[in-house]
Amino acid sequence: MIKITIELYGATRDLSKDNSIEIKIKKNSTIKDIRLQLLKFIEQNFNGNENFKKLIQNSVFCSDKDEIIYENHKINQNQIVGIIPPIGGG
């Protein structure tokens, strides 16, 4: 298992008072695996809140180099990734 930090931005900050979440994932996990872990986190900590689940499903992830990373991106030990929710505006 490896530990990673997920930095929270925008509406995803409602998931933690620390503006980040640390999770443990299997070695060679991908962004897709992180997304699934976050959905489990919502099930356990927010009674499966549908709005939070939709938020995770519709968000993108970025690297600590501010680059968008996709579902098949493999995660490294102690890597920091950010989750960026969809943005709306007028």
VOGU-3710 file (C-alpha; in Angstrom, 3 decimals, decimal comma):
1> mikitielyg> 0,000/0,000/0,000  1,118/3,544/-0,724  -0,068/6,796/0,828  -1,107/9,776/-1,258  -2,526/13,202/-0,528  -5,500/14,538/-2,459  -5,726/18,320/-2,392  -9,296/19,597/-2,485  -10,410/22,611/-4,511  -13,718/24,408/-4,913
11> atrdlskdns> -16,768/22,467/-3,757  -14,670/19,387/-2,932  -13,328/21,259/0,116  -16,578/20,290/1,839  -15,149/16,760/2,106  -12,538/17,737/4,730  -11,822/20,596/7,100  -8,133/20,217/6,208  -8,618/20,936/2,458  -6,946/17,595/1,730
21> ieikikknst> -7,516/13,892/2,243  -4,845/11,240/2,719  -5,662/7,775/1,460  -3,843/4,490/1,094  -4,033/2,721/-2,223  -2,399/-0,316/-3,769  0,888/0,094/-5,595  0,381/0,746/-9,343  -3,064/2,275/-8,729  -4,483/4,806/-11,161
31> ikdirlqllk> -6,652/7,902/-10,973  -9,612/5,616/-11,633  -8,745/3,730/-8,423  -8,497/6,995/-6,492  -11,915/8,050/-7,767  -13,347/4,727/-6,521  -11,660/5,203/-3,129  -13,165/8,681/-2,837  -16,619/7,295/-3,612  -16,127/4,748/-0,794
41> fieqnfngne> -14,979/7,589/1,468  -18,250/9,419/0,748  -20,268/6,266/1,461  -18,565/5,854/4,834  -18,323/9,478/5,958  -21,293/11,211/4,327  -23,940/8,463/4,170  -23,532/8,143/0,407  -24,421/11,795/-0,247  -25,468/11,802/-3,919
51> nfkkliqnsv> -24,303/15,385/-4,527  -20,802/14,559/-3,283  -20,754/11,389/-5,397  -21,708/13,354/-8,518  -19,051/15,908/-7,667  -16,354/13,208/-7,563  -17,622/11,535/-10,734  -17,552/14,813/-12,691  -14,260/16,185/-11,399  -10,815/15,989/-12,998
61> fcsdkdeiiy> -7,491/15,417/-11,286  -4,243/17,331/-11,587  -0,639/16,602/-10,686  1,519/18,632/-8,343  2,903/20,174/-11,556  -0,564/21,623/-12,364  -1,138/19,236/-15,271  -4,416/17,405/-15,850  -3,962/13,694/-15,248  -6,310/11,114/-16,704
71> enhkinqnqi> -7,977/7,910/-15,482  -5,096/5,619/-16,522  -2,337/7,749/-14,894  -0,363/5,594/-12,422  0,184/7,037/-8,967  3,573/7,124/-7,220  4,342/6,757/-3,517  3,662/9,977/-1,572  2,327/11,697/-4,695  0,110/14,724/-4,261
81> vgiippiggg> -2,826/15,053/-6,632  -5,537/17,669/-6,739  -9,198/17,157/-7,495  -10,790/19,930/-9,512  -14,582/20,062/-9,575  -16,587/21,339/-12,519  -16,945/25,106/-12,539  -20,036/27,035/-13,535  -20,505/30,700/-13,936  -22,479/33,384/-15,578
//
